[in-house]
């Protein structure tokens, strides 16, 4: 699975040209938006590997990709709130596939009601890794689109590097049915380690 993720990442990276702050189409029809810094092959490959782990319910590998000290915080909306969002240690992450406990993952945008779900239910509703593996637009250290929530990823994690897997809304809709999944990494002992998985939509 890691090899698969790396191959996909290499394919994406090698197919695109590097233009800082620009948007281009690669050979697979996938648009890659580059932020202020040149795209980082290691970052991109690690992000694809994480999606592969989640898609295949390989939480042992996901735990190994996680930050050893911080773990991973799961934010159901673009605004990260470390006081309410659910954060798991690497030990907890490794057993999420068999964890039937109901957790509070944060609050629903608008109503403020707690999000009470099992890990499996949360991943199905707020992560959807298999869907985002085919995201047509990818932002490297750049947010593709924002909704009505405060974007604070770089405020919470000043040293963050992230990949935004973006799925545009239906052309025939009002444009509000887009969604993004942002995977954030920080350096630890010379390696990029996953610290955040952020779900973003127009309403969150």
C-alpha positions as CSV (number, residue, x, y, z in Angstrom):
1,X,0.0,0.0,0.0
2,X,2.9,2.4,0.7
3,X,4.4,1.6,-2.6
4,X,1.0,2.3,-4.3
5,X,0.8,5.6,-2.5
6,X,4.3,6.5,-3.5
7,X,3.8,5.5,-7.1
8,X,0.6,7.7,-7.3
9,X,2.5,10.6,-5.7
10,X,5.4,10.3,-8.0
11,X,3.0,10.2,-11.0
12,X,1.3,13.4,-9.8
13,X,4.6,15.2,-9.1
14,X,6.4,14.1,-12.3
15,X,3.4,15.0,-14.5
16,X,3.4,18.7,-13.5
17,X,5.6,21.7,-14.0
18,X,6.6,23.8,-11.1
19,X,5.3,27.3,-11.2
20,X,5.1,29.2,-7.9
21,X,1.7,30.5,-7.2
22,X,0.2,29.2,-10.4
23,X,-2.4,26.7,-11.5
24,X,-1.8,24.1,-14.3
25,X,-3.2,20.9,-15.7
26,X,-1.0,17.8,-15.6
27,X,-1.1,14.9,-18.0
28,X,-3.9,13.1,-16.1
29,X,-6.3,16.0,-16.3
30,X,-5.7,16.8,-12.6
31,X,-5.1,20.4,-11.8
32,X,-2.3,21.1,-9.3
33,X,-2.1,24.5,-7.6
34,X,1.3,25.4,-6.3
35,X,1.7,27.8,-3.4
36,X,4.5,30.2,-2.7
37,X,7.0,27.4,-2.4
38,X,7.8,24.8,-5.1
39,X,5.9,21.6,-4.7
40,X,7.6,19.1,-2.4
41,X,7.7,15.5,-3.8
42,X,8.1,14.0,-0.3
43,X,5.1,16.0,1.0
44,X,2.9,15.0,-1.9
45,X,3.8,11.3,-1.7
46,X,3.2,11.2,2.0
47,X,-0.2,12.8,1.6
48,X,-1.2,10.2,-1.0
49,X,0.1,7.4,1.2
50,X,-2.0,8.6,4.1
51,X,-5.1,8.5,1.9
52,X,-4.2,5.0,0.8
53,X,-3.8,3.9,4.5
54,X,-7.2,5.2,5.4
55,X,-8.9,3.9,2.2
56,X,-7.6,0.4,3.1
57,X,-8.4,0.6,6.8
58,X,-4.7,0.3,7.5
59,X,-4.6,2.2,10.8
60,X,-1.3,0.6,11.9
61,X,0.4,2.3,9.0
62,X,-1.5,5.5,9.6
63,X,-0.2,5.5,13.2
64,X,3.3,5.2,11.9
65,X,2.8,8.2,9.7
66,X,1.5,10.3,12.6
67,X,3.5,12.7,14.7
68,X,4.9,10.7,17.6
69,X,4.4,13.4,20.2
70,X,1.3,15.3,19.0
71,X,-0.6,12.5,17.3
72,X,-3.3,13.6,14.8
73,X,-6.1,16.1,15.3
74,X,-9.3,15.6,13.3
75,X,-11.1,18.8,12.5
76,X,-14.6,18.5,10.9
77,X,-14.4,22.0,9.6
78,X,-11.8,24.4,8.3
79,X,-11.4,26.2,11.6
80,X,-9.2,24.0,13.9
81,X,-10.1,24.2,17.5
82,X,-7.7,22.1,19.7
83,X,-10.0,22.5,22.7
84,X,-13.0,20.7,21.0
85,X,-11.6,18.8,18.0
86,X,-10.7,15.1,18.6
87,X,-7.0,14.3,18.8
88,X,-5.6,10.7,19.0
89,X,-2.2,9.5,20.0
90,X,-0.3,7.1,17.7
91,X,-1.3,4.2,20.0
92,X,-5.0,5.1,19.7
93,X,-4.8,5.6,16.0
94,X,-3.4,2.1,15.5
95,X,-6.6,0.5,16.9
96,X,-9.2,2.8,15.3
97,X,-10.3,0.0,12.9
98,X,-11.6,-2.0,15.8
99,X,-12.7,0.9,18.0
100,X,-16.5,1.0,18.4
101,X,-16.5,3.9,21.0
102,X,-18.6,7.0,20.3
103,X,-16.4,10.1,20.4
104,X,-17.2,13.8,20.3
105,X,-15.2,15.1,17.3
106,X,-16.0,18.8,17.5
107,X,-19.2,20.7,16.9
108,X,-21.5,21.1,13.8
109,X,-21.1,24.4,12.1
110,X,-24.1,26.6,12.7
111,X,-25.9,24.6,15.3
112,X,-22.9,24.1,17.6
113,X,-24.2,20.7,18.4
114,X,-21.5,18.1,19.3
115,X,-20.5,15.6,16.6
116,X,-21.0,12.2,18.2
117,X,-19.7,9.4,16.0
118,X,-17.7,6.2,16.0
119,X,-14.3,6.4,14.2
120,X,-15.8,4.4,11.3
121,X,-18.7,6.8,11.0
122,X,-16.5,9.9,11.2
123,X,-14.2,8.6,8.5
124,X,-17.1,7.8,6.3
125,X,-18.7,11.3,6.7
126,X,-15.8,13.7,7.2
127,X,-12.8,12.0,5.5
128,X,-13.9,9.9,2.6
129,X,-10.3,9.0,1.7
130,X,-11.2,6.9,-1.4
131,X,-13.1,9.8,-2.9
132,X,-10.3,12.2,-2.3
133,X,-7.7,9.9,-3.9
134,X,-9.3,11.0,-7.1
135,X,-9.6,14.7,-6.3
136,X,-9.3,16.6,-9.6
137,X,-7.6,19.6,-7.9
138,X,-4.7,19.4,-5.5
139,X,-3.2,22.4,-3.6
140,X,0.3,22.1,-2.3
141,X,0.7,24.4,0.7
142,X,-2.2,26.4,-0.7
143,X,-5.9,26.4,0.2
144,X,-7.9,25.9,-3.0
145,X,-11.2,27.3,-1.8
146,X,-12.7,28.6,1.5
147,X,-16.2,28.5,2.9
148,X,-17.7,30.6,5.6
149,X,-15.4,29.3,8.3
150,X,-12.1,30.9,9.5
151,X,-9.1,29.4,7.9
152,X,-6.5,29.0,10.7
153,X,-4.3,26.1,9.8
154,X,-1.1,28.1,9.7
155,X,-2.1,29.9,12.9
156,X,-2.5,26.7,14.8
157,X,0.5,25.1,13.1
158,X,3.0,27.8,12.1
159,X,5.4,25.2,10.7
160,X,2.7,23.2,8.8
161,X,3.1,21.8,5.3
162,X,-0.2,20.6,3.8
163,X,-1.9,19.2,0.8
164,X,-5.4,20.2,-0.1
165,X,-7.4,17.5,-2.0
166,X,-10.2,19.5,-3.5
167,X,-13.4,18.3,-5.2
168,X,-15.3,21.1,-7.0
169,X,-19.1,21.4,-6.8
170,X,-21.4,20.5,-9.6
171,X,-21.4,23.0,-12.4
172,X,-25.2,23.0,-12.4
173,X,-25.5,23.6,-8.7
174,X,-25.1,26.9,-6.8
175,X,-21.4,26.1,-6.3
176,X,-21.8,25.3,-2.6
177,X,-21.4,21.5,-2.8
178,X,-17.6,21.5,-3.1
179,X,-15.4,19.7,-0.5
180,X,-11.7,19.6,0.5
181,X,-9.6,17.3,2.7
182,X,-6.4,18.9,4.0
183,X,-3.6,16.7,5.3
184,X,-1.1,18.7,7.4
185,X,2.4,17.6,8.3
186,X,5.2,18.9,10.5
187,X,8.8,17.9,10.6
188,X,10.0,15.5,13.3
189,X,13.5,14.2,13.4
190,X,14.0,15.0,9.8
191,X,10.7,13.4,8.6
192,X,7.3,14.9,7.7
193,X,4.8,13.5,10.2
194,X,1.0,13.9,10.0
195,X,-0.5,16.2,12.6
196,X,-3.9,17.1,11.1
197,X,-6.8,15.9,8.9
198,X,-9.1,18.7,8.1
199,X,-12.5,18.5,6.4
200,X,-13.7,21.6,4.7
201,X,-16.9,22.5,2.8
202,X,-18.7,25.8,2.0
203,X,-20.7,25.5,5.2
204,X,-17.8,24.4,7.4
